[in-house]
């Protein structure tokens, strides 16, 4: 059993939508990021990589590599899951918290939960999505950006006995 924690932050910039937990939501602004800037999936990838002892998202998907410019964070998550699978890890559960004054997450929560569960190859009951504001405090409270945190539990599956 291994536990990992991840966090990510992005400032708002030009645009008319944001991606959060694999779900695109209309918003008055976009995010400044090398990829699609999905704070929830970035935090989740960091938590998964950390739990497996595989570094962090920046090591695997550096913003200096043009290959990842505008990348869909669902693809980054699939890549991380393949790394975990090769090391015989499966996800026990994932708990994500989105910190934002806007956009409001509530009506997208179940779609996010389904999307993350599919990406992690687990049941929806193994994924929890929470959202909170910062009560007007800090850069999030001023509407300058959003953040996410993720905690995951990895389980090691038995390797096939070699003969």
TORLUMTOR-80498 format. One record per residue: residue number from 1; residue in one letter; z, x, y of N, C-alpha, C in turn. Coordinates in steps of 0.05 Angstrom, whole numbers, plus 5000, padded with zeros to 4 digits. Layout:
TORLUMTOR-80498
+------+------+------+------+------+-------+-------+-------+------+------+------+
| zaza | nugu | n.pz | n.px | n.py | ca.pz | ca.px | ca.py | c.pz | c.px | c.py |
+------+------+------+------+------+-------+-------+-------+------+------+------+
|  NUM |    A |    Z |    X |    Y |     Z |     X |     Y |    Z |    X |    Y |
...
+------+------+------+------+------+-------+-------+-------+------+------+------+
***
This chain:
TORLUMTOR-80498
+------+------+------+------+------+-------+-------+-------+------+------+------+
| zaza | nugu | n.pz | n.px | n.py | ca.pz | ca.px | ca.py | c.pz | c.px | c.py |
+------+------+------+------+------+-------+-------+-------+------+------+------+
|    1 |    X | 5000 | 5017 | 4977 |  5000 |  5000 |  5000 | 5000 | 5018 | 5025 |
|    2 |    X | 4983 | 5011 | 5044 |  4981 |  5027 |  5069 | 4978 | 5008 | 5092 |
|    3 |    X | 4991 | 5015 | 5114 |  4991 |  4998 |  5138 | 4977 | 5013 | 5161 |
|    4 |    X | 4961 | 4999 | 5176 |  4947 |  5011 |  5199 | 4949 | 4994 | 5223 |
|    5 |    X | 4949 | 5007 | 5246 |  4950 |  4993 |  5272 | 4928 | 5003 | 5290 |
|    6 |    X | 4915 | 4984 | 5304 |  4894 |  4992 |  5323 | 4896 | 4977 | 5348 |
|    7 |    X | 4885 | 4989 | 5369 |  4884 |  4975 |  5395 | 4859 | 4983 | 5409 |
|    8 |    X | 4849 | 4965 | 5426 |  4825 |  4971 |  5442 | 4827 | 4956 | 5468 |
|    9 |    X | 4813 | 4967 | 5489 |  4814 |  4956 |  5516 | 4785 | 4959 | 5527 |
|   10 |    X | 4776 | 4939 | 5541 |  4750 |  4941 |  5555 | 4753 | 4927 | 5582 |
|   11 |    X | 4741 | 4939 | 5602 |  4739 |  4928 |  5629 | 4716 | 4908 | 5630 |
|   12 |    X | 4719 | 4888 | 5646 |  4697 |  4870 |  5651 | 4676 | 4883 | 5669 |
|   13 |    X | 4651 | 4875 | 5665 |  4628 |  4885 |  5681 | 4607 | 4863 | 5682 |
|   14 |    X | 4583 | 4871 | 5688 |  4561 |  4851 |  5690 | 4557 | 4837 | 5663 |
|   15 |    X | 4549 | 4812 | 5664 |  4542 |  4797 |  5640 | 4551 | 4769 | 5642 |
|   16 |    X | 4545 | 4754 | 5621 |  4552 |  4725 |  5621 | 4566 | 4717 | 5595 |
|   17 |    X | 4574 | 4737 | 5579 |  4589 |  4730 |  5554 | 4603 | 4755 | 5544 |
|   18 |    X | 4622 | 4750 | 5526 |  4637 |  4771 |  5513 | 4638 | 4766 | 5483 |
|   19 |    X | 4638 | 4787 | 5467 |  4641 |  4784 |  5438 | 4670 | 4790 | 5432 |
|   20 |    X | 4683 | 4772 | 5417 |  4711 |  4777 |  5409 | 4713 | 4768 | 5380 |
|   21 |    X | 4722 | 4786 | 5363 |  4725 |  4780 |  5334 | 4700 | 4770 | 5322 |
|   22 |    X | 4677 | 4782 | 5331 |  4651 |  4775 |  5319 | 4639 | 4749 | 5330 |
|   23 |    X | 4652 | 4737 | 5350 |  4642 |  4712 |  5361 | 4635 | 4716 | 5390 |
|   24 |    X | 4610 | 4708 | 5397 |  4602 |  4711 |  5425 | 4611 | 4686 | 5440 |
|   25 |    X | 4625 | 4690 | 5463 |  4635 |  4668 |  5479 | 4624 | 4670 | 5507 |
|   26 |    X | 4615 | 4648 | 5519 |  4606 |  4648 |  5546 | 4629 | 4656 | 5565 |
|   27 |    X | 4623 | 4672 | 5585 |  4644 |  4680 |  5604 | 4629 | 4688 | 5630 |
|   28 |    X | 4643 | 4689 | 5651 |  4631 |  4695 |  5677 | 4624 | 4725 | 5679 |
|   29 |    X | 4633 | 4741 | 5660 |  4628 |  4770 |  5661 | 4624 | 4780 | 5632 |
|   30 |    X | 4612 | 4803 | 5630 |  4610 |  4817 |  5604 | 4631 | 4839 | 5604 |
|   31 |    X | 4628 | 4858 | 5586 |  4646 |  4881 |  5585 | 4630 | 4907 | 5588 |
|   32 |    X | 4644 | 4927 | 5598 |  4633 |  4954 |  5600 | 4639 | 4968 | 5574 |
|   33 |    X | 4618 | 4975 | 5559 |  4623 |  4988 |  5533 | 4597 | 5001 | 5523 |
|   34 |    X | 4599 | 5020 | 5505 |  4576 |  5033 |  5493 | 4563 | 5014 | 5473 |
|   35 |    X | 4580 | 5001 | 5457 |  4570 |  4981 |  5438 | 4571 | 4953 | 5451 |
|   36 |    X | 4575 | 4933 | 5434 |  4578 |  4906 |  5446 | 4606 | 4901 | 5458 |
|   37 |    X | 4624 | 4920 | 5455 |  4650 |  4918 |  5468 | 4669 | 4898 | 5456 |
|   38 |    X | 4667 | 4892 | 5431 |  4684 |  4872 |  5418 | 4711 | 4885 | 5413 |
|   39 |    X | 4730 | 4879 | 5431 |  4757 |  4892 |  5430 | 4771 | 4885 | 5404 |
|   40 |    X | 4768 | 4861 | 5394 |  4783 |  4854 |  5370 | 4772 | 4869 | 5345 |
|   41 |    X | 4746 | 4871 | 5342 |  4735 |  4885 |  5319 | 4739 | 4915 | 5322 |
|   42 |    X | 4739 | 4926 | 5347 |  4745 |  4954 |  5351 | 4774 | 4960 | 5343 |
|   43 |    X | 4792 | 4943 | 5352 |  4821 |  4947 |  5344 | 4824 | 4945 | 5314 |
|   44 |    X | 4809 | 4926 | 5302 |  4810 |  4922 |  5273 | 4799 | 4947 | 5258 |
|   45 |    X | 4777 | 4958 | 5267 |  4766 |  4982 |  5255 | 4785 | 5005 | 5257 |
|   46 |    X | 4798 | 5008 | 5280 |  4818 |  5029 |  5283 | 4841 | 5026 | 5264 |
|   47 |    X | 4850 | 5001 | 5261 |  4872 |  4995 |  5242 | 4864 | 5002 | 5213 |
|   48 |    X | 4840 | 4993 | 5206 |  4831 |  4999 |  5178 | 4828 | 5029 | 5173 |
|   49 |    X | 4815 | 5042 | 5192 |  4811 |  5071 |  5189 | 4838 | 5086 | 5189 |
|   50 |    X | 4856 | 5078 | 5206 |  4883 |  5090 |  5207 | 4898 | 5086 | 5181 |
|   51 |    X | 4897 | 5062 | 5170 |  4911 |  5057 |  5145 | 4901 | 5074 | 5122 |
|   52 |    X | 4875 | 5079 | 5122 |  4862 |  5096 |  5101 | 4864 | 5125 | 5107 |
|   53 |    X | 4875 | 5133 | 5130 |  4876 |  5161 |  5137 | 4849 | 5173 | 5144 |
|   54 |    X | 4831 | 5156 | 5156 |  4804 |  5165 |  5161 | 4798 | 5168 | 5191 |
|   55 |    X | 4818 | 5174 | 5207 |  4814 |  5179 |  5235 | 4812 | 5153 | 5251 |
|   56 |    X | 4793 | 5152 | 5270 |  4792 |  5129 |  5288 | 4762 | 5122 | 5293 |
|   57 |    X | 4759 | 5101 | 5307 |  4732 |  5090 |  5312 | 4714 | 5110 | 5327 |
|   58 |    X | 4727 | 5125 | 5346 |  4712 |  5144 |  5361 | 4701 | 5167 | 5345 |
|   59 |    X | 4714 | 5174 | 5323 |  4704 |  5195 |  5305 | 4680 | 5186 | 5290 |
|   60 |    X | 4680 | 5160 | 5282 |  4658 |  5150 |  5265 | 4635 | 5139 | 5282 |
|   61 |    X | 4640 | 5129 | 5306 |  4619 |  5117 |  5322 | 4622 | 5127 | 5351 |
|   62 |    X | 4617 | 5153 | 5355 |  4622 |  5164 |  5382 | 4603 | 5152 | 5403 |
|   63 |    X | 4614 | 5148 | 5427 |  4598 |  5137 |  5449 | 4578 | 5157 | 5459 |
|   64 |    X | 4579 | 5182 | 5450 |  4558 |  5202 |  5457 | 4534 | 5200 | 5439 |
|   65 |    X | 4535 | 5183 | 5418 |  4513 |  5180 |  5399 | 4496 | 5155 | 5407 |
|   66 |    X | 4471 | 5160 | 5415 |  4455 |  5137 |  5423 | 4450 | 5116 | 5401 |
|   67 |    X | 4455 | 5124 | 5376 |  4452 |  5106 |  5353 | 4470 | 5081 | 5356 |
|   68 |    X | 4493 | 5084 | 5369 |  4512 |  5063 |  5372 | 4510 | 5047 | 5398 |
|   69 |    X | 4490 | 5055 | 5415 |  4487 |  5041 |  5441 | 4480 | 5012 | 5435 |
|   70 |    X | 4496 | 4994 | 5446 |  4492 |  4965 |  5443 | 4497 | 4955 | 5414 |
|   71 |    X | 4510 | 4971 | 5397 |  4514 |  4963 |  5369 | 4531 | 4938 | 5367 |
|   72 |    X | 4524 | 4922 | 5347 |  4539 |  4898 |  5340 | 4564 | 4908 | 5325 |
|   73 |    X | 4588 | 4901 | 5335 |  4612 |  4911 |  5323 | 4617 | 4900 | 5295 |
|   74 |    X | 4603 | 4878 | 5288 |  4605 |  4869 |  5260 | 4593 | 4890 | 5241 |
|   75 |    X | 4572 | 4904 | 5250 |  4560 |  4925 |  5234 | 4579 | 4949 | 5232 |
|   76 |    X | 4593 | 4955 | 5253 |  4613 |  4977 |  5252 | 4635 | 4970 | 5232 |
|   77 |    X | 4643 | 4945 | 5232 |  4664 |  4936 |  5213 | 4654 | 4937 | 5185 |
|   78 |    X | 4629 | 4929 | 5180 |  4618 |  4931 |  5153 | 4617 | 4960 | 5143 |
|   79 |    X | 4610 | 4978 | 5161 |  4609 |  5006 |  5155 | 4637 | 5016 | 5147 |
|   80 |    X | 4657 | 5009 | 5163 |  4685 |  5017 |  5157 | 4693 | 5005 | 5130 |
|   81 |    X | 4686 | 4981 | 5124 |  4693 |  4969 |  5099 | 4680 | 4983 | 5075 |
|   82 |    X | 4656 | 4993 | 5079 |  4643 |  5009 |  5058 | 4658 | 5035 | 5053 |
|   83 |    X | 4667 | 5047 | 5074 |  4684 |  5072 |  5071 | 4709 | 5066 | 5055 |
|   84 |    X | 4722 | 5043 | 5061 |  4746 |  5036 |  5047 | 4740 | 5030 | 5018 |
|   85 |    X | 4718 | 5016 | 5013 |  4711 |  5009 |  4986 | 4706 | 5034 | 4969 |
|   86 |    X | 4694 | 5054 | 4981 |  4689 |  5079 |  4967 | 4715 | 5093 | 4959 |
|   87 |    X | 4736 | 5087 | 4974 |  4762 |  5099 |  4968 | 4780 | 5080 | 4953 |
|   88 |    X | 4769 | 5058 | 4944 |  4783 |  5039 |  4927 | 4805 | 5024 | 4942 |
|   89 |    X | 4800 | 5018 | 4968 |  4819 |  5002 |  4983 | 4807 | 4974 | 4988 |
|   90 |    X | 4825 | 4954 | 4987 |  4818 |  4927 |  4995 | 4838 | 4918 | 5016 |
|   91 |    X | 4831 | 4898 | 5031 |  4849 |  4888 |  5052 | 4868 | 4868 | 5040 |
|   92 |    X | 4894 | 4871 | 5045 |  4914 |  4852 |  5037 | 4916 | 4830 | 5058 |
|   93 |    X | 4918 | 4837 | 5083 |  4917 |  4818 |  5105 | 4912 | 4833 | 5132 |
|   94 |    X | 4904 | 4817 | 5152 |  4899 |  4828 |  5178 | 4910 | 4808 | 5199 |
|   95 |    X | 4923 | 4819 | 5219 |  4935 |  4804 |  5240 | 4925 | 4815 | 5267 |
|   96 |    X | 4910 | 4799 | 5282 |  4898 |  4808 |  5307 | 4910 | 4792 | 5331 |
|   97 |    X | 4915 | 4806 | 5353 |  4924 |  4793 |  5377 | 4904 | 4800 | 5399 |
|   98 |    X | 4894 | 4780 | 5413 |  4876 |  4783 |  5436 | 4892 | 4779 | 5461 |
|   99 |    X | 4890 | 4798 | 5480 |  4904 |  4796 |  5505 | 4884 | 4792 | 5527 |
|  100 |    X | 4884 | 4768 | 5539 |  4864 |  4762 |  5560 | 4874 | 4738 | 5576 |
|  101 |    X | 4869 | 4738 | 5601 |  4873 |  4714 |  5618 | 4849 | 4695 | 5614 |
|  102 |    X | 4825 | 4707 | 5611 |  4801 |  4692 |  5606 | 4781 | 4711 | 5592 |
|  103 |    X | 4764 | 4701 | 5575 |  4761 |  4673 |  5568 | 4783 | 4663 | 5550 |
|  104 |    X | 4786 | 4637 | 5550 |  4807 |  4624 |  5533 | 4797 | 4625 | 5504 |
|  105 |    X | 4814 | 4634 | 5486 |  4807 |  4639 |  5458 | 4810 | 4614 | 5440 |
|  106 |    X | 4827 | 4596 | 5447 |  4836 |  4574 |  5430 | 4814 | 4560 | 5414 |
|  107 |    X | 4793 | 4551 | 5428 |  4772 |  4536 |  5414 | 4754 | 4552 | 5397 |
|  108 |    X | 4756 | 4579 | 5398 |  4740 |  4597 |  5382 | 4756 | 4609 | 5359 |
|  109 |    X | 4782 | 4604 | 5359 |  4800 |  4618 |  5340 | 4792 | 4615 | 5311 |
|  110 |    X | 4786 | 4591 | 5302 |  4779 |  4587 |  5273 | 4753 | 4600 | 5266 |
|  111 |    X | 4733 | 4600 | 5284 |  4708 |  4614 |  5279 | 4713 | 4644 | 5277 |
|  112 |    X | 4730 | 4654 | 5294 |  4737 |  4683 |  5293 | 4751 | 4689 | 5267 |
|  113 |    X | 4769 | 4672 | 5259 |  4783 |  4676 |  5233 | 4763 | 4677 | 5210 |
|  114 |    X | 4745 | 4658 | 5209 |  4724 |  4658 |  5188 | 4707 | 4683 | 5189 |
|  115 |    X | 4699 | 4691 | 5212 |  4682 |  4714 |  5215 | 4696 | 4739 | 5206 |
|  116 |    X | 4720 | 4743 | 5214 |  4736 |  4767 |  5206 | 4741 | 4766 | 5176 |
|  117 |    X | 4748 | 4743 | 5165 |  4752 |  4741 |  5136 | 4727 | 4749 | 5121 |
|  118 |    X | 4704 | 4740 | 5130 |  4679 |  4748 |  5116 | 4674 | 4778 | 5118 |
|  119 |    X | 4679 | 4789 | 5141 |  4675 |  4818 |  5145 | 4693 | 4834 | 5127 |
|  120 |    X | 4718 | 4824 | 5123 |  4738 |  4839 |  5107 | 4737 | 4831 | 5077 |
|  121 |    X | 4720 | 4812 | 5070 |  4717 |  4802 |  5042 | 4744 | 4792 | 5032 |
|  122 |    X | 4757 | 4776 | 5049 |  4783 |  4764 |  5041 | 4782 | 4734 | 5048 |
|  123 |    X | 4801 | 4719 | 5038 |  4804 |  4691 |  5045 | 4813 | 4688 | 5074 |
|  124 |    X | 4807 | 4665 | 5086 |  4815 |  4660 |  5113 | 4846 | 4661 | 5117 |
|  125 |    X | 4860 | 4654 | 5096 |  4890 |  4654 |  5097 | 4901 | 4682 | 5099 |
|  126 |    X | 4884 | 4702 | 5095 |  4892 |  4730 |  5097 | 4887 | 4742 | 5125 |
|  127 |    X | 4876 | 4725 | 5143 |  4870 |  4734 |  5170 | 4884 | 4716 | 5190 |
|  128 |    X | 4897 | 4728 | 5209 |  4910 |  4713 |  5231 | 4899 | 4722 | 5257 |
|  129 |    X | 4893 | 4704 | 5275 |  4883 |  4710 |  5302 | 4902 | 4696 | 5321 |
|  130 |    X | 4913 | 4713 | 5339 |  4931 |  4702 |  5360 | 4919 | 4710 | 5387 |
|  131 |    X | 4927 | 4696 | 5407 |  4918 |  4702 |  5435 | 4942 | 4699 | 5453 |
|  132 |    X | 4943 | 4716 | 5474 |  4964 |  4714 |  5494 | 4953 | 4724 | 5520 |
|  133 |    X | 4966 | 4717 | 5542 |  4960 |  4727 |  5568 | 4981 | 4748 | 5575 |
|  134 |    X | 4978 | 4761 | 5598 |  4998 |  4779 |  5607 | 5013 | 4767 | 5631 |
|  135 |    X | 5012 | 4741 | 5633 |  5026 |  4726 |  5654 | 5020 | 4737 | 5682 |
|  136 |    X | 4994 | 4744 | 5686 |  4985 |  4753 |  5712 | 4991 | 4782 | 5718 |
|  137 |    X | 5003 | 4796 | 5699 |  5011 |  4824 |  5704 | 4989 | 4844 | 5695 |
|  138 |    X | 4987 | 4866 | 5709 |  4969 |  4888 |  5701 | 4939 | 4881 | 5703 |
|  139 |    X | 4923 | 4899 | 5693 |  4894 |  4896 |  5696 | 4884 | 4871 | 5681 |
|  140 |    X | 4897 | 4864 | 5659 |  4889 |  4840 |  5644 | 4897 | 4815 | 5661 |
|  141 |    X | 4921 | 4815 | 5672 |  4930 |  4793 |  5689 | 4913 | 4789 | 5714 |
|  142 |    X | 4902 | 4811 | 5724 |  4884 |  4809 |  5748 | 4856 | 4801 | 5740 |
|  143 |    X | 4851 | 4797 | 5714 |  4824 |  4789 |  5705 | 4804 | 4812 | 5706 |
|  144 |    X | 4814 | 4837 | 5703 |  4796 |  4860 |  5704 | 4785 | 4868 | 5676 |
|  145 |    X | 4797 | 4857 | 5655 |  4788 |  4864 |  5628 | 4804 | 4849 | 5607 |
|  146 |    X | 4801 | 4858 | 5582 |  4816 |  4846 |  5560 | 4822 | 4868 | 5540 |
|  147 |    X | 4840 | 4862 | 5522 |  4849 |  4881 |  5502 | 4854 | 4866 | 5476 |
|  148 |    X | 4858 | 4882 | 5454 |  4865 |  4870 |  5428 | 4881 | 4891 | 5413 |
|  149 |    X | 4898 | 4880 | 5395 |  4913 |  4896 |  5377 | 4909 | 4885 | 5349 |
|  150 |    X | 4910 | 4903 | 5329 |  4907 |  4894 |  5301 | 4926 | 4909 | 5283 |
|  151 |    X | 4936 | 4895 | 5263 |  4952 |  4908 |  5242 | 4940 | 4899 | 5216 |
|  152 |    X | 4937 | 4918 | 5198 |  4926 |  4911 |  5171 | 4943 | 4924 | 5149 |
|  153 |    X | 4941 | 4910 | 5126 |  4953 |  4921 |  5102 | 4930 | 4926 | 5083 |
|  154 |    X | 4929 | 4951 | 5073 |  4909 |  4958 |  5053 | 4923 | 4961 | 5026 |
|  155 |    X | 4909 | 4953 | 5005 |  4918 |  4955 |  4978 | 4899 | 4973 | 4963 |
|  156 |    X | 4909 | 4990 | 4946 |  4891 |  5007 |  4930 | 4886 | 4992 | 4903 |
|  157 |    X | 4861 | 4989 | 4897 |  4854 |  4977 |  4872 | 4851 | 4998 | 4850 |
|  158 |    X | 4857 | 4991 | 4826 |  4856 |  5010 |  4804 | 4828 | 5020 | 4800 |
|  159 |    X | 4825 | 5045 | 4796 |  4799 |  5057 |  4791 | 4794 | 5055 | 4761 |
|  160 |    X | 4768 | 5051 | 4755 |  4761 |  5049 |  4728 | 4768 | 5074 | 4713 |
|  161 |    X | 4780 | 5071 | 4690 |  4788 |  5095 |  4675 | 4764 | 5111 | 4666 |
|  162 |    X | 4764 | 5137 | 4671 |  4741 |  5153 |  4663 | 4744 | 5160 | 4634 |
|  163 |    X | 4721 | 5162 | 4621 |  4720 |  5167 |  4592 | 4707 | 5193 | 4586 |
+------+------+------+------+------+-------+-------+-------+------+------+------+
***
